[in-house]
């Protein structure tokens, strides 16, 4: 069961990182501001998924990275919300 959890956490990180990379590639081609905000959001979500893997799989149970995980997710979504509100056409 531990191997299944580890692989799911790594796949979540890989998919969010792949989304971030695809958004970055599209942003550098078209320079669309929405792609920029989405890419920055997925950077935060990728960090969140990486911290989840480190917290649950690699570190002992006495160490808790929950505040850092919440902060990275909040930062990513906050950046996306900022982009939606202030860059609306």
Secondary structure, DSSP 8 states (H G I E B T S, - for coil): -HHHHHHHHHHHHHHHHHHHHHHHHHHHHH--HHHHHHHHHHHHHHHHHHHHHIIIIIS-TT---HHHHHHHHHHHHHHHHHHHHHT--
